[in-house]
Amino acid sequence: MLKKIVLSNKILIIDDEEKLRNLLSRIIEMEGFEVFQAKDCTSGLKILDKNDIDVVISDVKLPDGSGVDLVKSIKEKNPIPEIILLTAYGNIPDSVTAIKNGAFDYLTKGDDNNKIIPLIYKALEKVALAKKVANLEKKLHKNFSFDTIAGNSKTIFEIKNLAKKVAKTDTTVLLTGETGTGKELFAQAIHHESLRSKQNFVAINCSAFSKDLLENELFGHKAGSFTGANKDQKGLFEEAHKGTLFLDEIGEMPLELQAKILRALETGEFLKIGDTKSTKIDVRIITATNRNLIQEIQNGNFREDLFYRISAFQIHIPPLRERREDIPELIKTFVAQFAYNQGKKVENISENFIKILQNHSWNGNIRELKNIVERSLILMEGTELSKETLPLEILTKSNFLESNNPIFNLSEIEKKHILKILEHTQNNKTKTAELLGIGTATLYRKLSEYGIS
């Protein structure tokens, strides 16, 4: 959850005229604000360093500098506080420079007593918005940082270190590994630890589109270039300008399109569909595949020159079965996530629950584990995750059913399991099939077999 945005309601007045400072302080304090005073730039900056000031009110002419220059100094250190400048003489050039430097507004002394309070409240609205944005950015960074990648194994530790090192560069990265190992999570972390982190991270699965649709998604088109192209459309390369473009499952990309990708990487420009003028882009590329691209090159399915272009830095993410020591921490991570979403409280995770999952084959890797934990929480009646809360296919593979009450046959357990998932999804068949890891047609067949409407 996002933290509630709280304003400090602290105001700093910087002016070498003591009487004016005291007068403004009394006026502002009557509104319930806490007021700090400084007689020059130096003492004002010291107060700002030690206190969470929301609004600064500063004279333009100060003993040790200009208020106009002070605005720039404050904003360079902390962009959130808003600055209102006061001067004895209205000066248009100074006011223009002040606003360019980041001042909120500019008042002539004598007009300030009646205008200052409404102006402070307007400035505080902007401060509140700036704090909200900063909080969102902090939360976003936390969600996609390397710290969110669970695991304490030596393997995952070494992979994180490699990824952190390459993150600060603009080098192309190729992530390899089986489906469901967390390649996109690593791609997101690399982007959010990079110098491009404030720009877009754009991802696309290359296996999800035909050649023509994928080309259109990546490069966009000009109006009139084909039937239905009623207006210009940006492609993902443009959307990722100055940021990062993640090409997942690049091994599935058609050969004809690989040539256009290679040209975009080598020249930093491309042609939209139907365009005659190149579009320039500045994009970092991260790619991922579950295929052996060297073998694909030998089979004539992947361009060798493109491979060397995208694989300047390779990171292999091993399957979950090769790092089983990470499973307990992954379970805890997913439990925390899904328990909150489902409004459930988990007080204990039994040793048998963890042991059975550690011994599972995990052909679907982390993605499969995540699904199993979510379903286990749905099946949980009390506050403990135990082996009894595990889905049917896990129990059968672990031989748990053979050592328990024989009166419950497999079909009866499967029926109860499906009913529980249906209840959780509020009878949403598509979501139920997704959670069960089966096709919708298979679900309807089973519903019919068990007489479930």
C-alpha positions in Angstrom: 0.0 0.0 0.0 1.1 3.6 -0.6 2.0 5.7 2.4 -0.3 8.5 3.1 1.2 11.8 1.9 1.9 14.1 4.8 2.9 17.7 4.5 5.3 19.0 7.2 3.5 22.4 7.2 7.0 24.0 7.9 7.7 27.3 6.3 11.1 29.0 6.0 11.4 32.8 5.7 14.8 34.1 4.5 15.2 37.9 4.7 17.8 40.2 6.3 15.1 42.6 7.6 14.3 41.2 11.1 11.0 43.2 11.5 9.7 41.9 8.2 10.6 38.4 9.1 8.8 38.6 12.5 5.7 40.2 10.9 5.4 37.5 8.2 6.1 34.8 10.8 3.2 36.0 13.0 0.8 36.1 10.0 1.8 32.6 8.9 1.9 31.1 12.4 -1.8 32.2 12.9 -2.6 29.8 10.1 -1.1 26.9 12.1 2.2 26.6 10.3 5.6 26.1 11.9 7.8 29.0 10.8 11.7 29.0 10.6 13.7 32.2 10.1 17.0 32.9 8.4 18.8 36.2 7.7 20.8 35.1 4.6 21.3 32.3 2.0 23.9 30.4 4.1 21.8 30.1 7.3 18.7 29.4 5.1 20.4 26.4 3.4 21.5 25.0 6.8 17.9 25.1 8.0 16.7 23.3 4.8 19.3 20.6 5.3 18.1 19.8 8.8 14.3 20.2 8.4 11.6 19.0 6.1 10.6 22.4 4.8 7.6 22.6 2.4 7.6 26.3 1.4 10.4 28.9 1.3 9.7 32.6 1.3 12.8 34.5 0.4 13.8 38.1 -0.3 15.6 38.6 -3.7 18.4 40.8 -2.3 20.2 39.0 0.5 23.6 39.9 2.2 25.4 36.9 0.8 23.7 36.3 -2.5 20.6 36.6 -4.7 17.3 35.0 -4.0 17.0 34.2 -7.7 20.2 32.2 -7.6 19.1 30.6 -4.2 16.1 29.1 -6.0 18.3 27.2 -8.3 20.5 26.0 -5.4 17.5 24.8 -3.4 16.0 23.0 -6.3 19.2 21.2 -7.2 19.4 19.8 -3.7 15.7 19.0 -3.3 13.1 19.7 -6.0 10.1 19.3 -3.7 10.0 22.5 -1.6 8.3 25.5 -3.4 9.9 28.9 -3.3 8.1 32.3 -3.2 10.3 35.3 -3.8 9.8 38.8 -2.4 11.3 42.1 -3.7 11.0 45.7 -2.9 10.9 46.5 -6.6 9.1 44.7 -9.3 11.7 43.4 -11.8 10.4 41.5 -14.9 13.8 40.1 -15.9 14.4 38.8 -12.4 10.9 37.3 -12.2 11.4 35.5 -15.5 14.8 34.1 -14.3 13.3 33.1 -11.0 10.5 31.1 -12.6 12.9 29.4 -14.9 15.1 28.5 -11.9 12.0 26.8 -10.3 10.4 29.5 -8.2 6.7 29.0 -7.5 5.8 32.8 -7.7 7.2 36.3 -7.3 5.7 39.0 -5.2 6.4 42.7 -4.7 6.7 43.7 -1.0 3.7 45.6 0.2 1.4 43.4 -1.8 2.5 40.3 0.1 0.5 40.6 3.4 -2.9 39.8 1.8 -1.6 37.5 -1.0 1.0 35.4 0.9 -1.4 33.0 2.7 -3.4 32.0 -0.4 -0.2 31.7 -2.3 1.3 29.4 0.4 -1.8 27.1 0.2 -1.4 26.9 -3.6 2.3 26.1 -3.2 1.4 23.4 -0.7 -0.9 21.7 -3.2 2.0 21.5 -5.6 4.3 20.1 -2.8 1.7 17.5 -2.0 1.5 16.4 -5.6 5.3 16.3 -5.9 5.6 14.1 -2.7 2.9 11.8 -4.1 4.9 11.4 -7.3 8.1 10.8 -5.4 6.4 8.2 -3.3 5.1 6.4 -6.3 8.5 6.4 -7.9 10.0 5.0 -4.7 7.4 2.3 -4.6 7.9 1.5 -8.3 11.7 1.2 -7.8 11.1 -1.1 -4.8 8.7 -3.3 -6.8 11.2 -3.8 -9.6 14.6 -3.7 -7.9 16.9 -6.6 -7.5 15.7 -6.9 -3.9 12.4 -8.2 -5.1 14.0 -11.2 -6.7 13.7 -13.8 -3.9 16.4 -16.4 -3.2 19.5 -16.9 -1.1 21.3 -19.6 -3.1 24.8 -19.0 -4.3 23.5 -19.3 -7.9 20.9 -16.5 -7.6 23.4 -14.3 -5.7 26.0 -14.6 -8.5 23.3 -13.9 -11.2 22.1 -10.8 -9.3 25.7 -9.5 -9.1 26.2 -10.0 -12.8 22.9 -8.2 -13.6 23.7 -5.3 -11.3 27.0 -4.8 -13.0 25.6 -4.6 -16.5 22.6 -2.6 -15.4 24.6 0.6 -15.1 25.8 0.3 -18.7 23.9 0.6 -22.0 25.1 -2.9 -23.1 22.6 -5.2 -24.8 21.7 -8.1 -22.5 20.5 -11.6 -23.5 18.7 -13.5 -20.8 18.5 -17.3 -21.3 16.6 -20.0 -19.4 13.5 -22.1 -19.4 10.0 -20.6 -19.5 8.9 -19.3 -16.0 12.4 -18.8 -14.5 11.9 -15.1 -14.1 13.6 -13.6 -17.1 11.3 -10.6 -17.4 11.7 -9.9 -13.7 15.5 -9.6 -14.2 14.9 -7.4 -17.3 12.8 -5.0 -15.2 15.3 -4.9 -12.4 18.2 -4.2 -14.9 16.1 -1.3 -16.3 15.2 0.1 -12.9 18.8 0.1 -11.8 20.0 1.7 -15.0 20.5 5.4 -16.0 17.3 5.0 -18.0 15.2 4.1 -15.0 13.0 7.2 -15.2 12.1 6.4 -18.8 9.8 3.7 -20.2 10.3 0.0 -19.9 8.4 -1.5 -22.8 8.0 -5.3 -23.1 6.7 -7.6 -25.9 6.5 -11.3 -26.3 7.7 -12.0 -29.8 5.9 -15.4 -29.9 2.5 -13.9 -29.4 2.2 -12.2 -32.9 2.4 -13.1 -36.5 5.2 -11.5 -38.6 3.1 -8.6 -39.9 1.5 -7.9 -36.6 4.8 -8.0 -34.7 6.4 -5.7 -37.3 3.5 -3.2 -36.8 3.8 -3.5 -33.0 7.5 -2.9 -33.0 7.8 -0.2 -35.6 4.3 1.4 -36.1 2.9 2.6 -39.3 1.9 5.7 -41.4 -1.7 6.5 -42.1 -2.9 4.8 -45.3 -0.1 2.2 -45.4 -2.6 -0.6 -45.3 -6.4 -1.1 -45.0 -7.6 0.1 -41.6 -4.5 2.3 -41.0 -6.5 5.5 -40.6 -3.9 7.4 -38.6 -0.2 7.3 -37.8 0.7 4.8 -35.0 3.8 4.7 -32.9 5.6 1.4 -32.5 7.2 0.1 -29.3 10.6 1.3 -30.4 9.3 4.8 -30.3 7.5 4.2 -27.0 10.8 3.0 -25.5 12.8 6.0 -26.8 15.4 6.9 -24.1 14.3 3.9 -22.2 14.5 0.1 -22.5 12.8 -2.3 -24.9 12.5 -5.9 -23.7 12.1 -8.5 -26.5 10.9 -11.7 -24.8 11.2 -15.0 -26.7 13.2 -13.4 -29.5 14.1 -16.9 -30.7 10.5 -17.1 -32.1 11.0 -14.0 -34.2 10.6 -14.6 -38.0 13.8 -14.3 -40.0 12.5 -11.5 -42.2 11.9 -9.3 -39.2 15.2 -10.1 -37.6 17.0 -8.1 -40.4 14.9 -5.0 -39.6 15.7 -5.4 -35.9 19.4 -5.7 -36.6 19.3 -2.5 -38.7 17.5 -0.6 -35.9 20.2 -1.7 -33.4 23.1 -0.9 -35.7 21.9 2.5 -37.0 19.6 3.7 -34.2 16.8 4.3 -36.8 14.1 2.4 -38.6 11.3 2.8 -41.2 7.7 2.6 -40.1 5.4 0.6 -42.3 4.5 2.8 -45.2 7.0 5.5 -44.4 9.9 6.8 -46.5 11.6 8.8 -43.8 13.6 7.1 -41.1 12.7 7.5 -37.4 15.6 8.0 -35.0 15.5 6.2 -31.7 17.8 5.8 -28.6 16.8 2.5 -27.0 18.5 0.0 -24.8 17.6 -3.6 -25.8 17.2 -6.5 -23.5 16.2 -9.8 -25.0 15.2 -13.2 -23.6 14.8 -16.7 -25.0 14.2 -20.3 -23.8 15.7 -21.6 -27.0 19.4 -22.5 -27.8 20.1 -19.7 -30.3 23.4 -21.3 -31.4 21.4 -24.3 -32.4 18.8 -22.1 -34.1 21.6 -20.4 -36.1 22.8 -23.8 -37.3 19.3 -24.8 -38.2 18.9 -21.6 -40.2 16.2 -20.1 -38.0 18.2 -17.2 -36.4 20.6 -14.7 -37.9 24.2 -15.0 -36.6 24.9 -11.3 -36.9 21.8 -10.5 -34.8 22.8 -13.0 -32.2 26.2 -11.4 -31.7 24.5 -8.0 -31.6 22.0 -8.9 -28.8 24.4 -11.2 -26.8 27.1 -8.7 -25.8 26.3 -9.7 -22.2 24.6 -13.0 -21.5 22.9 -14.1 -18.2 21.6 -17.6 -17.8 18.8 -18.1 -15.3 18.7 -21.8 -14.1 15.5 -23.7 -13.7 14.0 -23.9 -10.2 14.9 -27.6 -9.8 18.6 -26.6 -9.9 18.2 -24.2 -7.0 15.7 -25.8 -4.7 17.2 -24.0 -1.7 15.5 -20.9 -2.9 12.0 -22.5 -2.7 11.2 -21.7 1.0 11.9 -18.0 0.5 9.9 -17.9 -2.8 7.0 -19.6 -0.9 7.1 -16.9 1.8 7.3 -14.1 -0.9 4.2 -15.5 -2.7 2.3 -16.1 0.5 2.8 -12.5 1.6 1.6 -11.3 -1.8 -1.5 -13.6 -2.2 -2.6 -13.6 1.5 -2.9 -9.8 1.3 -4.8 -10.0 -2.0 -7.2 -12.6 -0.7 -7.6 -11.0 2.7 -6.3 -14.1 4.5 -4.0 -14.4 7.5 -1.2 -17.1 7.4 0.2 -17.8 10.9 2.2 -20.8 9.9 3.7 -22.7 6.9 4.2 -26.3 7.9 7.5 -28.1 7.3 5.7 -30.8 5.2 4.2 -28.1 3.0 7.6 -26.8 2.2 9.2 -30.2 1.9 6.7 -31.5 -0.6 7.2 -28.4 -2.7 10.9 -28.7 -2.6 10.7 -32.2 -3.9 8.4 -31.4 -6.8 9.8 -31.4 -10.3 8.8 -27.8 -11.2 8.6 -28.1 -15.0 6.9 -24.7 -15.0 9.5 -23.2 -12.7 8.8 -20.2 -10.6 5.6 -19.4 -12.5 4.2 -22.8 -11.6 5.3 -22.4 -7.9 3.5 -19.1 -7.8 0.3 -20.7 -9.1 0.5 -23.5 -6.6 0.9 -21.1 -3.6 -2.0 -19.0 -4.8 -4.3 -22.1 -5.1 -3.1 -23.4 -1.7 -4.2 -20.2 -0.1 -7.6 -20.5 -1.7 -7.9 -24.0 -0.3 -6.7 -23.1 3.2 -9.5 -23.1 5.7 -7.7 -21.9 8.8 -4.5 -19.9 9.2 -1.9 -22.6 8.4 -0.6 -23.8 5.0 -0.1 -27.5 5.4 0.2 -30.5 3.0 -3.7 -30.8 3.1 -4.0 -27.4 1.4 -1.9 -28.3 -1.6 -3.6 -28.8 -4.9 -4.5 -32.3 -6.1 -1.7 -32.8 -8.7 0.9 -32.0 -6.1 -0.6 -34.4 -3.6 -0.8 -37.2 -6.0 2.8 -36.8 -7.2 4.1 -36.7 -3.7 2.1 -39.9 -2.8 0.4 -38.0 0.0 -3.0 -39.5 -0.9 -1.8 -43.1 -0.5 -0.9 -42.5 3.2 -4.2 -40.9 4.2 -7.8 -41.7 4.5 -8.6 -44.1 1.6 -12.3 -43.3 1.5 -11.6 -40.2 -0.5 -10.9 -41.3 -4.0 -9.2 -39.1 -6.6 -12.3 -38.1 -8.4 -14.0 -36.9 -5.1 -10.9 -34.9 -4.2 -10.7 -33.4 -7.6 -14.4 -32.4 -7.5 -13.9 -30.7 -4.1 -10.8 -28.9 -5.4 -12.6 -27.5 -8.5 -15.6 -26.4 -6.4 -13.3 -24.5 -4.0 -11.6 -22.7 -6.9 -14.9 -21.9 -8.5 -16.1 -20.4 -5.2 -13.0 -18.2 -5.0 -13.4 -17.0 -8.6 -17.1 -16.4 -8.1 -17.9 -19.0 -10.8 -15.6 -17.4 -13.3 -14.8 -20.4 -15.5 -11.9 -18.8 -17.4 -10.1 -17.7 -14.2 -10.8 -21.1 -12.6 -9.3 -22.9 -15.6 -6.3 -20.6 -15.5 -5.7 -21.3 -11.8 -6.1 -25.0 -12.3 -3.6 -24.9 -15.2 -6.0 -26.6 -17.6 -7.9 -25.5 -20.7 -11.4 -24.1 -20.5 -12.8 -27.0 -22.6 -11.2 -29.4 -20.1 -12.8 -27.6 -17.2 -16.3 -27.7 -18.8 -15.8 -31.5 -19.4 -14.9 -32.1 -15.8 -17.8 -29.9 -14.6 -20.1 -32.1 -16.7 -18.6 -35.3 -15.3 -19.1 -34.2 -11.8 -22.6 -32.7 -12.3 -21.4 -29.2 -11.4 -23.4 -26.4 -13.1 
